Amino acid sequence: MEIQTTIHNNNHKKIIKVSIISFSVILVLYFGISMFFSNHFYFGSVINGINASGKTVGEVDKELLMKSKTYTLELKERNGVKEKINGTDIALKYNAKDKIQVLKDNQNSFAWIFAIFNTKASEMDGIVTYDDKLLKEHFDKLSCFDSKKIIEPQNASFKYSDKGYAIVKEVMGNKVNEKSLYAGVVNAINKGDATLNLYTKNYYINPKYTSTSQKVKNTKILLNKYTSSKVTYTFTGGKQVIDGSIVNNWLGVNKNLEITFDKEKIQSYVRKLDDKYNTFGKERNFATSLGTTVKVSGGDYGWLVDRSGEIKDLIAAIKNGQTITKQPNYTQTAASHDVNDIGNTYVEINMTNQHLWFYKNGSLVVQGDVVTGNVSINDATPKGVYKLKYKEKDAMLRGEGYSVPVAEFMPFNGGIGIHPATWRNKFGGSIYLKNGSHGCINSPASLAKTIYDNIDANTAIVCY
């Protein structure tokens, strides 16, 4: 029992002795390494791109000096393009003075053990100098600023086919943000960086919208909605259909992906509608009461498309993706959409024969001789097809040097109209050549009254 106790005590003493020796060795080693780091940088230290691991201030100074003499900044650009700015081109010089020593003095030599697990690169500004003017000159000469080589960035766009719109992939281009890149180059030189990747550093001006942008997808949906519309115009003898094959030519997309309508193209289209619908002022073949056919042009009678109103309605139908059949909006209508838009109710005035006929619903109501405008003083009644503006009882006709009351007045061309001329006892013949009216149609009282009692506003008045 006494022997075992003695052995146990001896073992315990040996463990203590070994521990003291081990601790002493570790302590000596720790302080020895600490002494090493009193004039050397920690392992893993990097200063402005220079490996300073275990090196003295002098050694780091020397490497930085060598680097400044051979320094080159490589710019990595899109499409594999590389450019360089050499330190010699910008008069780059090493000018650290005591900054490396200060950095070393700030290193706690006894904390080296913690640095093993927390190594970091040090970046120091102002340890090199360069000529700002030379840098700017070389910077401005970089090929990425050559206008002939610059590809502008383009947003994703849209292409129409008979299957609808498809998204066209964006163009990334290679246009650089000059101000940001210059700041990046200066920063890289000051840090001693060997490369500067323009793409990863985001120095390019990129498209605002790409093919994966939700707004691009939404615009495509809206474009396809617009081109799904179908507007059918009907007219005598046929029809005209506006569908996606036409509408797509009117649509555009601005830089904010807003859909625009080309008003000029739509106006051009509506003008073509005029050829099919408008008869306002156009030349007509008119079958006279004497059995002949004459051409009559001018006047204000006929169909007239309301262009601005039609464009507005057309755009609204397209935006709603509607399928509709319609006629254009009109600012003025006529009796019929037939070739003879005058219809079968009209007043016919043959100025050569000085005779008037009034038809209603195809039947002759009344006819008689009249006196038209005085040809000798250039007051001849204008030719053309007009619409009756209104009719008025007991009107007062006023002009230069005259004021005459009439029982009925039916104006169709400004102040020119049909009215009784009770001061005349003869009508027809050649009276109008030298003793005609101021442009009005002078009629016998009974003729004027019969017309007045049976005519309505907007009835066609044909003068030829």
TORMAR-751510 format. One record per atom (N, C-alpha, C): x, y, z; residue in one letter. Coordinates in steps of 0.02 Angstrom, whole numbers, plus 50000, padded with zeros to 5 digits. Each point is the difference from the previous one (the first is absolute). Layout:
BEGIN
XYZA ...
***
This chain:
BEGIN
500424994050000M 499585006050000M 500435006250000M 500535000050039E 500465005650004E 500395000749935E 500144994449967I 500385000149936I 499585003449946I 499344998449996Q 499545002949949Q 499955007550009Q 499965002350060T 499935007250014T 500625003649976T 500594996950012T 500635003149978T 500035000649925T 499794994749963I 499995000049926I 499545005549974I 499425000550030H 499505005049978H 500285007150008H 500355001250056N 500285006750012N 500555001649949N 500404994849983N 500545001049951N 499715001849931N 499474996349981N 499675001549934N 499735007149998N 499715002150054H 499705006750003H 500545005349992H 500574998850032K 500565004749996K 500275000349928K 500024994249966K 500254999849931K 499545004049953K 499344999350011I 499515003749957I 500095007450009I 500095002150063I 500085007250014I 500645002649967I 500534995950005K 500655002049973K 499965000749924K 499684994949967V 499925000249926V 499595006149980V 499475001450036S 499565005749984S 500385006550005S 500425000650054I 500385006250009I 500495000949942I 500334994549983I 500485000349945I 499665001949934I 499424996649986S 499635001449937S 499785007249997S 499725002450055F 499755006950002F 500585004949988F 500584998350032S 500595004349992S 500225000349927S 499994994049968V 500204999649929V 499525004249957V 499354999250014I 499485003749961I 500095007550012I 500135001750063L 500075007150017L 500615002949964L 500554996250002V 500615002449966V 499875000649925V 499654995049971L 499835000149929L 499565005949983L 499495001250041Y 499525005549990Y 500365006749999Y 500435000950054F 500365006350004F 500515000749944F 500294994349980G 500475000149945G 499675002249936G 499414997249986I 499625002049940I 499775007250005I 499815002050062S 499795007050010S 500575004749985S 500614997950020M 500595004149985M 500105000549924M 499864994549965F 500064999949927F 499525005149969F 499385000050025F 499495004549971F 500075007150025F 500495001250044S 500115006950021S 500305004049942S 500324996749951N 500275003549942N 499834996549934N 499494995550003H 499754996749940H 499235000450000H 499724999949940F 499275000149994F 499734992950013F 499384999850024Y 499674993650013Y 500004995749937Y 499984993550012F 499914995449944F 499315001349968F 499994999849934G 499365001349964G 499875007349987G 500465004550022S 499895007149989S 500095001849926S 499555004249975V 500055002549931V 499905007650003V 500465003649970I 499965007450000I 499995002449928I 499445002849981N 499915002749932N 500224995049946N 499784993850010G 500134994849951G 500684996750007G 500425002250047I 500664997150012I 499964995050057I 500294994249991N 500024994950052N 500515002250053N 499755002150058A 500445002450054A 500094994750054A 499784994149988S 500014994650050S 500724998750025S 500115001250066G 500654998750031G 500565004649976G 499835005549967K 500515004549973K 500095006250044K 500605002949995T 500155006150037T 499735006049962T 500005005750034V 499795006249968V 500435001549940V 500644999050007G 500465001349945G 499874995749940G 499864993550014E 499864995449945E 499365001949963E 499495002050039V 499365002049969V 500105006549961V 500385004850029D 500155006249965D 500334998649933D 500474995550001K 500374998349939K 499544997149947K 499554995450022E 499544996949951E 499515005049972E 499775004550044L 499535005149976L 500355004749951L 500635001550014L 500385004249954L 500084996749932L 500164993550001M 500084996349938M 499334999649962M 499474999150038K 499344999549968K 499815006549966K 500185005750033S 499835006449970S 500365001249934S 500594996949993K 500395000849938K 499734995749944K 499694994550017T 499764995349949T 499234999649999T 499675004750035Y 499274999550009Y 499625000749935Y 499524995749992T 499535000449943T 499304998250025T 499515004249983L 499314998650017L 499664997349937L 499764994050003E 499654996949943E 499255000850008E 499685002749949L 499275000850000L 499704994349960L 499594996050034K 499664994549966K 499305002349981K 499885000049934E 499375002749974E 499584994449968E 499415001949979R 499554995149968R 500294997449935R 499764994149982N 500194996749938N 500754998549997N 500304998950059G 500704997950004G 500505005549986G 499785006349996V 500455005649986V 500405001750063V 500655001049992K 500445001950056K 500405006349980K 500065004650048E 500415006049989E 500435001150061E 500545003849991K 500485001050055K 500165007350010K 500125001750063I 500275006550017I 500654998650038I 500575001749970N 500654998750031N 500195005650047N 500344998050055G 500235004950049G 500475005049969G 500424997749954T 500485004649969T 499665005349957T 499394998249974D 499645004849957D 499705005750041D 499924999050064I 499685005150042I 500485002650054I 500654998649991A 500525002350047A 499864997650070A 499834993650007L 499854997150066L 500644999350041L 499985002250062K 500584999650045K 499784997550068K 500454996250033Y 499884997650068Y 500175005750048Y 499545001550046N 500095005750045N 499694998450068N 500224994350030A 499694997850062A 500265003850061A 500605002649995K 500325003350057K 500014995250059K 499685001650056D 500024995750060D 499344996250010D 499584999949948K 499344997050009K 500024992550013K 500474996449968I 500064992850011I 500234998750072I 500475004250024Q 500244999350069Q 499445001250050Q 499605005149985V 499435001550044V 499524994150002V 499884996949941L 499564994249997L 500294994350041L 500674999149996K 500324994750039K 499965001650074K 500115006350019D 499985001950071D 499314999050030D 499505000349959N 499324998950025N 499854992650009N 500454995749978Q 499924992850007Q 500264997850069Q 499584997250041N 500194997550067N 500354993349991N 500655000050013S 500394993849988S 499784994250043S 499715001450058F 499794994650045F 499314997249979F 499685003449952A 499334997649978A 500054995949937A 500614997849984W 500094996349937W 499584993849996W 499894996850058I 499624993749999I 499285001049976I 499735006050015F 499315001449979F 499975001649925F 500565002849975A 500035001849929A 499994993849955A 500214994350028I 499984993849961I 499304998449977I 499525001750044F 499294998549985F 499635006049972F 500355005649993N 499665006049978N 500465004249954N 500254996849948T 500445003749953T 499585004549955T 500275005749983K 499655004549956K 500495004249959K 499775002149942A 500425004249957A 499935007250022A 500555003649999S 500005007150017S 500035004249936S 499575005049997E 500005004549943E 500195006950024E 500535002749973M 500255006550021M 499975004949941M 499685005650012D 499975005249948D 500615004550007D 500195002949944G 500535005050001G 500704997350003G 500114993549988I 500694997550001I 500315000449931I 499605002049950V 500275001449933V 499745006849977V 500375003149957T 499785006249968T 500034999149924T 499615004049964Y 500004999649927Y 499795006849973Y 500095000949936D 499825006349966D 499274999649979D 499585004050031D 499274999949986D 499865001549926D 500375004649972K 499885002049930K 500164994249953K 500574996550014L 500194994449958L 499494994350006L 499764998950061L 499504994750010L 499375001649960L 499785006350004K 499395001949964K 500094999349925K 500595001649974E 500134999449929E 499974992749978E 500324995650038H 500004992849983H 499304997050009H 499655002550051F 499324997650013F 499545001749941F 500045006149976D 499575002349946D 500144996349934D 500624997249994K 500184996549938K 499824992650001K 499714997750055L 499814992950003L 499514998449944L 500064994249971S 499574998149943S 499274999450020S 499874999050065C 499294999450021C 499635006649993C 500375005549986F 499675006449989F 500015002049926F 500244995649957D 500005001349929D 499294999549973D 499735005549975S 499305000249978S 499864994949946S 500514998149960K 499914995149947K 499924993050027K 500234998950061K 499984993350029K 499454999350053K 499695005650018I 499494999750052I 499354997149973I 499744995150035I 499344997149985I 499535002250055I 499515004049982E 499535002650049E 499584994350029E 499865000450066P 499554994950029P 499295001149975P 499634994749990Q 499315000549977Q 499564995550042Q 499435002850019N 499514996150037N 499764994149958N 499744995150034A 499654994649964A 499455003249958A 499884997549940S 499505002949956S 499504994649979S 499595001849951F 499464995549981F 499964999549923F 499854994049976K 499944998949929K 499334996649986K 499665002749949Y 499334997349984Y 500044995049943Y 499604994750006S 499914995249945S 499274998050000S 499814995749953D 499294998049998D 499804995950061D 500494998350042K 499854996450062K 499985004750060K 500095006449987G 499995004950055G 500705002650014G 500075003350056Y 500635003050018Y 500464995150037Y 500645000649985A 500524996250035A 500505005050028A 500314998350056I 500495004450031I 500684999049966I 500305005549981V 500684999849971V 500495001750056V 500494995650009K 500475000750056K 500365006849998K 500145002750058E 500335006450007E 500714999849972E 500275005949986V 500705000649980V 500385003250058V 500464996350029M 500375002550057M 500475005749980M 500294999549940G 500455005349977G 500655000150040G 500385005349988N 500645000650036N 500135007350020N 499475003850009K 500085007050019K 500165000550074K 500535003850015V 500255000450068V 499785006550033V 499874999550065N 499875006050040N 500685003250015N 500175005249961E 500675002850001E 500195002750069E 499555003550032K 500155003050065K 500154994750053K 499584994850001S 500094994650049S 500644996149987S 500154998749936L 500604996249984L 500635003850019L 500005006549987Y 500605004050018Y 500134999550075Y 499475000650040A 500084999550072A 500264993150019A 499764994849964G 500234993250013G 500734999049982G 500225003049946V 500704999549978V 500465003450052V 499815005950022V 500395003650051V 500054995850063V 499444997250021N 499994995950061N 500464993849992N 499974996949941A 500414994049987A 500745001750001A 500195005649970I 500705002149999I 500255001450070I 499605003550039N 500195001650069N 500094993750042N 499604994949986K 500044993850038K 500534995349972K 500225001449940G 500494995649969G 499694993849968G 499345000349986D 499674994349968D 500284998949930D 500084993749982A 500284998449934A 499464999649946A 499384998650020T 499464999349951T 499385003850024T 499595002049951L 499365003150015L 499504997349950L 499524996150025N 499504996949957N 499405004649994N 499905002849942L 499475004949990L 499314996950008L 499944993649983Y 499344996850004Y 499814998650073Y 500474996750037T 499834998350070T 499955006250044T 500345005449980K 499975006150039K 499415004549978K 499644997549949N 499395003549978N 500145007149973N 500515000649958Y 500155006449970Y 499665001049933Y 499624995049977Y 499645000649937Y 499315003050010Y 499785003649948I 499315002550000I 499574994549969I 499604996850040N 499614994249978N 499305002149979N 499674995849961P 499295001449983P 499585000250063P 499505004249999K 499565000550058K 499544994050005K 499804997449942Y 499544994350000Y 500294994349958Y 500004994150029T 500244994049964T 499414995549984T 500144994749963S 499474995449978S 499684996450059S 500335000050058T 499714996650058T 499635004850046T 500015006549984S 499655005050042S 499254998849996S 499685000650057Q 499284998950002Q 499645005349959Q 500265006150000K 499685005449962K 500024998549925K 500534996849977V 500054998149929V 499474994749985V 499924995350044K 499504994749990K 499305003050000K 499885004850045N 499345003250003N 499855004049937N 500515003349973T 499925003949939T 499844995549941T 500324994249998K 499864995249947K 499274997850002K 499754998650060I 499304997950008I 499535005549974I 500165006350017L 499585005649979L 500035001049924L 500594999349971L 500075000649928L 499584994849964L 500014993950026N 499614994749969N 499255001150009N 499825003250055K 499295001850009K 499795005049947K 500425005149989Y 499835005249951Y 499944997149930Y 500474995549982T 499984997349932T 499494994549991T 499674998150055S 499464995149994S 499345003449980S 500005006650001S 499395003749982S 499864999249925S 499375000949982K 499804999449930K 499425004849988K 500135005249960V 499505005049984V 499824999549927V 499374998749985T 499774999249930T 499585006149981T 500215003649949Y 499615005649973Y 499604997549940Y 499365001550000T 499584998049944T 499845006149957T 499994999149935F 499825005349955F 499684996949938F 499695004249959T 499664997549941T 500484996349954T 499864993749990G 500404996149954G 500564996150034G 500065000350066G 500534996250032G 500115001650072G 500574998150024K 500185001350071K 500765000650005K 500225002850055Q 500725000850013Q 500134997750072Q 500484995450008V 500144997050065V 500675002550027V 499995002250062I 500615001950035I 500144994750053I 500554996349993D 500184994950049D 500735001050019D 500284994950033G 500695000550024G 500505001649946G 499894997649940S 500485001249945S 500055007349983S 499495003950016I 500015007349989I 500175003650064I 499694997950055V 500085003450064V 500735000150023V 500364994549989N 500694999650024N 500445005649971N 499825002449940N 500385005349969N 499885006850033N 499475000350039W 499835006350035W 500295000350070W 500244994350025L 500214999550070L 500755001050007L 500195003150054G 500705000750018G 500084999150075G 500614999250022V 500144999350072V 500565004850017V 499875004750047N 500525004950017N 500504997150051N 500475004150021K 500544997650044K 499754997950068K 499395002150018N 499714997950064N 499524994249992N 500034996849941L 499574994349982L 499265001850000L 499865006349985E 499305002149991E 499834999349926E 499414997349986I 499794999049930I 499755006749972I 500265001749942T 499805006349968T 499644998549934T 499605004749979F 499644999549936F 500275005249952F 500174998049940D 500255004649949D 499405003549968D 499865006050025K 499405003749977K 500045001649926K 500605001449974E 500065001749929E 499814994049956E 500214994050020K 499824994149960K 499254998750004K 499715001050059I 499274998950007I 499635005249960I 500245006350001Q 499685005249961Q 500044998449925Q 500574997349979S 500084998149930S 499494994649982S 499894995350045Y 499524994749987Y 499295002949996Y 499845004550046V 499335003050001V 499895004149936V 500535003149975R 499945003749937R 499814995249943R 500274993950002K 499824995149949K 499274998050007K 499754999950062L 499294998750010L 499585005349965L 500275006250000D 499645005449967D 499844998449927D 500464996549968D 499904998349929D 499394995649991D 499864996050050K 499434995449996K 499365003050028K 500075004750047Y 499425002550035Y 499845007349985Y 500515004249992N 499885007149990N 499745001549930N 499475004049997T 499765002649936T 499975007650002T 500205002850057F 499975007250011F 500415003749947F 499655004249960G 500345004149950G 500264996249940G 499894993449996K 500274996249944K 499585000949937K 500324998549944E 499655000349936E 499504994149996E 499405001649977R 499484994949994R 499734999949928R 499784994149980N 499614999549938N 499275000850018N 499705005249973F 499315001550020F 499544999349939F 499484995950008A 499504998949947A 499495005750003A 499985004349949T 499585005950002T 499284998349980T 499565004750012S 499294999249982S 499905000349925S 500525002449965L 499955000649927L 500264993749965L 500194995050039G 500224993649972G 500744999549985G 500365005150020T 500734999849989T 500354998550067T 500654998449994T 500404998950061T 500565005250000T 500055003750054V 500525005150006V 500444998650060V 500605002749998K 500464999350057K 499945006350042K 499874999150064V 499935005650046V 500504999150057V 500415005150012S 500484999850055S 499955006350042S 500294999650060G 499975005750045G 499394999650045G 499955004950044G 499445000150047G 500194996750066G 499514999750044D 500144997350067D 499544994250018D 499714996949949Y 499564994350013Y 500424993549998Y 499794995250040G 500314993449997G 500244997450067G 500234993949997W 500274996750060W 500695002850016W 500135001250063L 500655002650022L 500214996550064L 500544996249995V 500254996350059V 500305004750051V 499824998950063D 500295003750056D 500664996650017D 500545002549971R 500654996550007R 500234999550073R 499985005650035S 500254999850069S 499564995550043S 499355000449990G 499554995650038G 500094992749983G 500134998649935E 500084993149979E 500664997150027E 500525004150000I 500644997850027I 499934998350075I 499645004350035K 499884998950072K 499634993550012K 499474998849961D 499604993950008D 500394993849980D 500405000749948L 500404994449975L 500514997950052L 500345004850031I 500494998550052I 499664996750060I 499415002650018A 499644997150057A 499814992749987A 499774998549939A 499824993149982A 500614995550003A 500575002549977I 500624996050000I 500224998750072I 499995005150041K 500214999250070K 499564995050037K 499384999649981N 499554995250033N 500014993149967N 500404999349947G 500044993549966G 499334997949970G 499615004949976Q 499324998649977Q 499984997049929Q 499484996249988T 499824997849933T 499335003049984T 499995005049956I 499385003749986I 499935001449926I 499385001349979T 499855002349933T 499695006950006T 500245004849962K 499765006850009K 500085004149936K 499685005850002Q 500125005149950Q 500425005450033Q 500345004149960P 500405005350030P 499555005250034P 500305004050044N 499655005850026N 499975005349945N 499445003349997Y 499925005249949Y 499855006750032Y 500305005249972T 499815006850020T 499405002349958T 499914996549944Q 499435001749956Q 499794993849963Q 499354999249991T 499744994249965T 499635002249936T 499844995149959A 499615001349939A 499404995349999A 499615000349948A 499384996249997A 500124992549993A 500544998249965S 500114992949986S 500744998549994S 500174993550011H 500694997849988H 500084997249930H 499465000449960D 500044997749931D 500465004749960D 500144997949938V 500405004249956V 499685006949995V 499345000149995N 499635006350001N 499815001550072N 500455003450036D 499885001350071D 499485005550010D 499805003449946I 499505005350005I 499324997050018I 499894993949979G 499354996950013G 499485002249950G 499364999450020N 499455001849954N 499595006050024N 500285003850048T 499695006350021T 500525005549992T 499875004649953Y 500505005249987Y 499695005549957Y 500355005749999V 499825005649956V 500525000249945V 499775000349938E 500455000349942E 499925006849967E 500575003449992I 499995006649969I 500465000049939I 499695000649940N 500375000249937N 500095007449984N 500625002550010M 500115007249992M 500045002149927M 500154995349956T 500005001649928T 499295001149976T 499564995550022N 499305000649980N 499595004150049N 500305002350055Q 499655004150050Q 499354996750022Q 500074993550018H 499414996250021H 500164996050063H 499484999050040L 500074996450064L 499504994350003L 500224994350028W 499564994350014W 500094998050074W 499484998250033F 500044997550069F 499684993250003F 500424994950018Y 499764993150006Y 499994998050074Y 499494996350019K 499964997450069K 499814992649996K 500444995950029N 499904992749999N 499904997449929N 500365003249953G 499994997649931G 499455003149958G 499555003850030S 499445003049962S 500115007549992S 499835002649941L 500065007149987L 499455003750038L 500225004550044V 499525003950039V 499815006449961V 500525003349975V 499875006349965V 500605001649956V 499865004149947Q 500545002549958Q 499815006849973Q 500515003749978G 499845006549972G 500635003849982G 499905005449960D 500565004249981D 500225004350059D 500645001750000V 500295004150054V 500505004949969V 500275004450042V 500545004549979V 500574999050050V 500594998349974T 500584998850044T 500455006250000T 500614999350026G 500465005750010G 500205003549936G 500105006550006N 500175004349945N 500714998549975N 500044997549939V 500654998149972V 500425006149983V 499675005449976S 500375005949975S 500405003550055S 499814999250063I 500375003350055I 500324994850046I 500134994049972N 500344994550036N 499634997850063N 499345000349998D 499594997550056D 499664993549981D 500274996549952A 499694993749978A 499954995150059A 499444996450001T 499904995050053T 500524994549993T 500374998450053P 500534994949996P 499714993149985P 500384996249959K 499804993149986K 500184995650060K 499694994250003G 500164995250052G 499384996950030G 500124995350046V 499454996850036V 500045002250073V 499475003150023Y 499995002850067Y 499444996850041Y 500025001250065K 499454997850042K 499625006050026K 499354999450003L 499595005550026L 500155000950074L 500195006250018K 500215001150069K 499395000450047K 499515003649980Y 499385000750039Y 499495003449956Y 499405001050025K 499505003949964K 499685004950049K 499845006049973E 499775005350045E 499425003849968E 499495001450040K 499435004049979K 500135007450012K 499745004249955D 500035007350008D 500715002350017D 500454998449957A 500705001950011A 500155006749967A 500535003250025M 500235006349972M 500684998849967M 500035001049934L 500624999149963L 500365006749997L 500635000050024R 500395006250002R 500654999149963R 500205005249965G 500635000049965G 500225007149989G 500535000949960E 500265006749989E 499505004049957E 499695004850032G 499545004549964G 499294997449996G 499844994550035Y 499304997749997Y 499794996550064Y 499344999950010S 499704996550057S 499294998249977S 499894993449990V 499374997749969V 499684994750043V 499355000750017P 499644994750037P 499744994749951P 500064993650021V 499724994549959V 499584995650045V 499504996949971A 499544995850039A 500334993550021A 500424997249956E 500364993850016E 500735000749979E 500454997250042F 500725000149983F 500304993250016F 500344997149950M 500304993350008M 500735000349979M 500465001950046P 500715000849983P 500364993249995P 500464999649950F 500384993749992F 500755001249990F 500195006349987N 500715001549989N 500155006950028N 500175000250065G 500105006450032G 499355004049999G 500025006149971G 499395004149996G 499604998749937G 500214995049960I 499654998349938I 499464994950015I 499385001349977G 499464995450012G 499445000849950G 499484996150009I 499405000349958I 499495004450036I 499705004749963H 499495004450032H 499565002949944H 499405002150018P 499565003249951P 500265007049982P 499925001849936A 500215006749978A 499385003449972A 499605002950045T 499355003049979T 500105006249958T 500605002750000W 500145006049960W 500134998449926W 500034993549985R 500104998049930R 499324997749970R 499905001649936N 499404997549967N 500174994949946N 500674998849991K 500224995049953K 500574995850030K 500024993749981F 500534995450024F 500244995849941F 500594997250007G 500284995849947G 500345003949946G 500134996649944G 500315003349944G 500715002250015G 500175006149974S 500695002550007S 500045005950049S 499495000750041I 499995005650047I 500635000150044I 500224993950022Y 500564999450047Y 500675002649973Y 500055000749933L 500635002049971L 500175007350015L 499495004350003K 500135007150014K 499585002750057K 499474996550018N 499565002750053N 499834994550051N 500504995950012G 499894994750049G 500035002450072G 499974995150046S 500005001650072S 500715001050024S 500065000950067H 500665000550031H 500304993050012H 499684994949973G 500234993150008G 499444995350021G 499455003050028C 499444995850023C 499604997449940C 499554995350016I 499554997249950I 499335003750007I 499885004949956N 499375003750000N 499464995649969N 499464999050038S 499464995649977S 499335003650001S 499544997649959P 499315002350006P 499754998450071P 499545003850026A 499764999250069A 499714993050012A 499614997549952S 499684993550010S 500514994350000S 500525000649958L 500534995049997L 500394999750066L 500195005950024A 500375000350063A 499604997350058A 499345001750002K 499594997750056K 499914992549998K 499904997149941T 499914992749995T 500644996450023T 500565002549978I 500634996950022I 500065000550076I 499885006150027Y 500065001150072Y 499574995350040Y 499384999049977D 499534995850037D 500184992649999D 500434998049954N 500144992849992N 500734998050013N 500435004950009I 500724998450006I 500225000050073I 500534996350013D 500304999750068D 500735002049996D 500265002150057A 500715001650003A 500424993949980A 500585001449972N 500494995049977N 499824996849934N 499465002049970T 499834997649932T 500525002549951T 500174995949952A 500515001849951A 499735005249951A 500415005149986I 499865005149949I 500544999449947I 499804998049938V 500474998749947V 500005005749951V 500575003649995C 500055005649953C 500514998349946C 499775000449937Y 500464998449945Y 499845004249940Y 
***
